[in-house]
Amino acid sequence: MEVNESANRYTIPEPATDATHEYHRGRQASESMRQLLWWLIGGTQGGKNRLRIVRSLNRRPMNTNQLSNELDLNYKTVQHHLEMLEENDVLTTTGDEYGKMYFLTDRMESNLDLLDEIAEQASLDDD
């Protein structure tokens, strides 16, 4: 309760609006994404390669072979990182088998600033 000095009465604050709830859900989602990206990018040995993959796919969608060639990484290594990123809702795919194309999820696209922040804090350089 709040005291309204000019009217000398107590007022009950308005209930939280949908916008307030949306704000808090957004902050929680952002915090969970921060934790996920620290785990995937900042806190593991393969983080630098996963960062390179995400940044490459931000420029344009590619398949595993294209990423392997562009990043000069072993095909199986790229495949492993793509699986991890897809399992954790960072990437999505279209197609199947050899022609499967990888794209950033909407969730990842809306958190690219967070990715850059974590890469900087973890001292990861983009080659």
Secondary structure, DSSP 8 states (H G I E B T S, - for coil): -EEETTTTEEE------HHHHHHHHHHHHHHHHHHHHIIIIISSTTHHHHHHHHHHHHHS-B-HHHHHHHHT--HHHHHHHHHHHHHTTSEEEES-GGG-EEEE-HHHHTTHHHHHHHHHHTT----
